[in-house]
Every structure is written in C-alpha cells, then in structure tokens.
Amino acid sequence: MIVNTELEQKGNLFPSAIKTYEKDVDTLYFTTENNVILQLTVIRDSVIRFRYSTTGKFENDFSYGITIHASRGYNFLEISENETHYIITTSKLICKVEKISLQVSLYDAVDLKLINEDEIGFHWEESYEFGGDIVKMSKICQKSESFYGLGDKPVSVNMKGKRFENWVTDSYAFGKDTDPIYKAIPFYTAIQDNKSYGIFFDNTFKTHFDFAQERRNVTSFWAQGGEMNYYFIYGPKMEDVVANYTDLTGKPHALPPLWALGFHQCKWSYYPESNVKEVTKTFRDLKIPCDAIYLDIDYMDGFRCFTWDKNHFPDPKRMVKELENDGFKTVVIIDPGIKIDLEYDVFKEALDKDYFCKRADGPYMKGKVWPGECYFPDYTKPEVREWWSGLFKELIEEIGVKGVWNDMNEPAVMEVPNKSFPDDVRHDYDGNPCSHRKAHNVYGMQMARATYHGLKKYAYPKRPFVITRAAYSGTQRYTSTWMGDNIATWEHLWIANVQAQRMAMSGFSFAGSDIGGFAEQPQGELFARWIQLGVFHAFCRVHSSGDHGDQEPWVFGDEITDIVRKFVEIRYQLLPYLYTAFWSYINNGTPILKSLVLFDQEDPHTHYRSDEFVYGDKILVCPILEANAKGRRMYIPRGIWYNFWTNEVVEGGKEMWVDADLDSMPIFIKEGAVIPKYPVQQYVDEKKFDKITLDVYYKNGKEKSQLYDDAHDGYDYKKGRYSLRTFKVTGKKEEFILQQHKQGKFDANYKEFHIIFHNLPFKITSIQIDNVEIDFSHLKNTKTKSIIINKEFTEIHLSGK
Ligand code: GLC
C-alpha cells in the first residue's frame, strides 16, 4: 500500500488491472476491470499522448491548445507485450504500460535508460459539488531532476521544490512568488541525467503542479475537472522539447511586421492629441528610436470600446496619419467589458444577437470594469468571434490604427472577491457547452484570437499586431504578450528577466515586461537598467500607470536619456539579428531567449541559473539587477566568448566578475558568430541604406550563423520572397574563411556588406574574395580589420602569419 499525504485524503480512486487492449492505427486503448480507459496515441516518435477516462467513455476530443497544424507521424512503431507489461516502441521512446496498475514508464529507445515513470500514476476523486472528476497524476521525481517552464510564474527559472496553480488572474502589483498571475500555460520541461522531456497537461480547468514540494521524490499535477489528458514530449535536448511543444500548440501564424520589434512607448494614458504629439515629437527631437505609441483607455468615449473621445481626439484618422508620417504606428487598447448602454451600438448589437455570457440560470453576466457595469462577449463561440473581428473594420481599415492591445481579458471584474466571473457562468466552448470553470483560462486567448482575425483581415496586405494580457497554451499563435501590472522596484526587474525567459521556454517568445514598472515610479538608475534588459526582449515597451509621474526616457535627466538612447540604438542595430531569431522561432519553434539550461543542459552549473540568458543563439546577456552596481558576477557558459564592448576573450564554464557601469551591461558574443547590424534609424525602414554591417568574430574551428530578411511586412515571404543567408566560418591558426550560401527570392535594397573581423589572431597577408586576390593595403595600419564587399559574395578567404 502506498502512503501519500495527498492520497490519504479520502476518496481517491485508482485504475485496476487491464482487462482488454485494442489498437486503432497509432492509438491504443487499454481498458481496466473498473472501466478506466487509457487512450495512448503516438503523435510523433518523441511525442505520446495519454488520455484517461473513468467512465468507459471519453468527452468530445476538442482542444484550444493544440493547433490543427501540429506535425504528426513517426518513423517506427512496434507494440509487444510480456507477462507484466504492454510495450510501445518508437524510434525515440519505449513506453511500458503495467498490466496490473495501468502505470506508465518511459525509456530512451537508444540507450534504454529510464526517462520518467509514474509513481501512483493516474488516480482521481469524484467531484461531489460539480460532478465529474478531479483528475490527478503523480510521477517519480529523480534526485537530480530539475523543472522549468509554466509560463509567467514569477520565480527562479528552476521550479524544483515549488507548487503552482494555473488560473489566469488580474494581479495588479503582484510580487515574487505570487501565484497564480495572468497566464495559464500548463507545460513544463524537466531534465535528469542529461535527458530532457516535457509534459503538456492540456486541461483548461484550474490545474496544479507540484515539483517535489510535498514529497521530495514525487512530482504531480492535477485539475479540478475535465480529463487527465497530457502529452509526453521527449528531447533528449531541451531545445527540442520546447520546439515540439511549440509545434503542438502552434507557432505564430506569421512573422510580426518588423516595426513591432522596434521600441514602443506607452502610458495610462497619453491624451489629448496634443500630449501624444508632444511625446512623439520629443522622441524625434532627442533622437531616441521609437516605432509605436499607445493609447490606453482614455482615448475612448466613456471607456466604450470602438469609440473615441471626440474632445480629446477630434479627428483620429488625421492624427494617426500624421503620426504615421513621422514613423509612429498607433496601437490602441480594447477590453472585453462592453458598457451596458442601449444607446451604444456595439452593446446593442451584441444584446440583440445574444452574444453576451450568461449565468447558469439565465441572466446575463454583469460585472464592473472601467466603464461601470458591463456585459461580456462569449468569445468561445465562433459566431461571436466572427462578429468581434468585424468590429475592427473602422479602427484598422478607416482610421489606420496598426495594432490592438487586449487587456483585462482574464476576464477581470472589479469589486468582486475572485476578480473574475463566478464559476457558474456558461460558455459555448466551440459547441461543447460548459461552465466558467472550464472556460476561464481560455477566455482571454479566444478574445485575442478574434482580435487577431479582425486585424489580419483589415490590415491586409500588411501583417497584424496584437498584444494580450491573459493567455493559455497556444495563444502565441495569434499575439504577443506582456506580463501585466508589475512595480518599479529592483525585485521586479529580476522578475521581468525570469518571466521573459520562462515564457520563451513555454513556447511564447514574443513577450516582454512593462519597462520601468507599471505601478510607482522608478529612479533613473532602475529605469536605465530595465531598458538594458528590455531591449533584449522580443517585445520591448515602456509602460506605466502614470499615477506617480512620467516614464518617458527623458524624464530622468540627461545621463539617463543618453543611456536609454545608446541601448535602444543597439536594439535597432540588432534588428536583423532579432528578426532572424524570430524567423527561426516561427519556423522551428526555437525560443528567442534561452535560459542557460536550455543553451547548455550538459553543464549542470546551468541548471540553477536564473539571471543570464542567450538572446538568439549567439549573444549572452546578463542584466544588472542591483542599485549602485559597477558590475556583477555572472556565469559564462562553456566555450569562448568575446566581451561585446572590449572584444576581450573569455573562456566560459565558470563564474566571473564583469564590469558594467550604469552606461554598460554584461554582453558577450559567441566565438565564430556573424552578427548582422543595421545602421541606427529612428524607426524601422526610415532609411534606405546601401550597406549593412556583419560583425564576424574569429573562432579556431567552425560555426554557423544565419541572416533572414524579407519586405519587413506583408505576406510575400510566404511565397518565397525572403532571403536566408547562411554564413559558415572556419578558422585556423593563420587562416579564416567566411562562406555564404543564399536561399530565397528576396533581394534587399542594400547592395553591400561592411564586414568587420574581430579578434583575428594573425596579421593578414592575403585576402581572396571568390578566389580573386584583393588589395588590402589600406588595412595594414588600422586596428579594425574591415572590408566592404558586394553582398552576394560566396567566400572570403583571409590568410596570414
Ligand atoms: C490594466 C493593464 C494596464 C493598463 C490599465 C488601464 O491595469 O494591465 O496595462 O494600463 O489596465 O487600461
């Protein structure tokens, strides 16, 4: 008999011995004597789905999390049995199902080592209050096992020893360890014995995860209803686990327009129009690059979505156009609460069409948000999403707004204890009617989805840009996200760093924090340090509540303004590098930020690091997280790195002190990297340039880098009008070769590369470009070795002594 505090609670039920087994192509059904069914589906060689029913019948198989585009298919599948187990073998995994208990264990098909095994495995409790089951799973936690992921949890990157809940919640001024907050991403990755696997528990009810907190050798997860339905994803590389999870739940449907990767400025709220203009003009006057300006709720007429306050914004179309002429894209907020007002057409139409959520016994779900009493559209109904998408026609097509910011979509309700709908509210759930207990975690996701489709339609042929606060697994297909209402404190800078890393390893790379902090006002030093971190997040936006003072880059004095400019300029220079990382994310599911464990899991020193991360695949960053710092200690992952500022060579695999006064931060470039850089612009595509820079870092050995490019907006890239340049470097003691291979039909405006060779260990005696010797006498006495050449070169060969 297994003793377990969780199980000691009365009422846990367990599967008994397997009675029958059936197979349907890649799906196996194991039925026990007490009518529990395990439906096991081989999705890919490294992905197996486990689904349990306690009633002998499954619910309709429907998921908002899994994308229809998920890859399926395996190279090898064999099913066998022995006295005690059924054995399912793919080219990557061996899965054993125990006949007497239905317990599962998983092994690496190559070295036959154990990856993960059930402790009690599946068990459940009947839910007297609501009906159905509270479904539970427990697994053995290996001694050296570590856990990562789970979306936006504001805790150290490694979650071992902690317990969490997933229930999207409006969490104004949350803190370290606050749980739950805005997102519900029931996916984690684990690593033990250098093997990484992941578990995606695709259940939208309130879910719980325990990473060896209650018992040191057990990891468990459970939900307040629905099915035990999880995907086991094997690596053994963590990066492949995350890529496979991202494949299952979806990559963004399109690249963002490049401007969306620029710098964004936001505040609650910029109004009237003259204030907006003053802010945008100051950016241009002070030459701080910026691409987007946000309008928070005060642009509306009495907080009615899809309306304008005509006193403050008499002619939105003209204003948006004027901002656009100056390189600013306007992004506006849209919340789900629709003001109860029979004179308001959006409300009236939704009421007439019966699109609002209702309580179990029939009345509409009424709740207070910014406009006062509101009703809320049921975005889980396809017809409602379609209607909602249509509402964006005027805003996008007529007025010219370029992006929409969905907020309060947990949904947040004011002045009620649970900050949201009561449990009994009914939802369509795409034809699977249910209560709010099941729909809560996907409500915001479905709102963002409907918004995305509206923008996609009316922004066409340009790409849409959406941002959401609430999210469930898969939301990354439609939108970017931010972390909600943080605070202007040093602790929150730490939180912003771990959250962005955690989101990236939870399949959601297009994420960032409110730079500087939403609540309260930062000191200039904190603001500068936050900008330094923020420019390395895919979504880079300053936002504040405005209650405690301004938060534009220039309000903290000239020194801070200069530091902000310097770092925002670095972001703009690195845009081609970020765009390439984004392309790799949407193509291969590769996270844009890599926590050190994800970058080098074989080095156990990385397993507990939270501060350092790799941006893209070649730039190591570590923010300064303390006041008055002149630098910090940090861990440099294995390999050779170059200090970005000084080119000093650093050998990794150790902790070290790195100098970083307020105008600097620790940044390192991986040896062998080819880093593309644009000239500084005040906004994306402000200028047409004739050349871009490639910073090439010497390596004794080989290294590959890529550069993706396209028209920076629109969909032509999907028809082959993109260019993907692969750079291979090969370095020897007295030789260095840079080769280029180009794919795709796109031709950028620029004609040349300005190639800068860093840290060549020899004196150049000859340079050949595509086998033709060139004159390099001008380089003889220069410290920086650089050449300007036609961008279509195939090979540069440097020899020296
Ligand atoms: C919420 C949002 C915040 C926004 C405010 C007013 O608190 O999280 O970003 O500024 O509402 O719309």
Residues whose N, C-alpha, C, O or C-beta is under 5 A from the ligand:
A	BS01	GLC	W268 D296 I297 D407 G484 D485
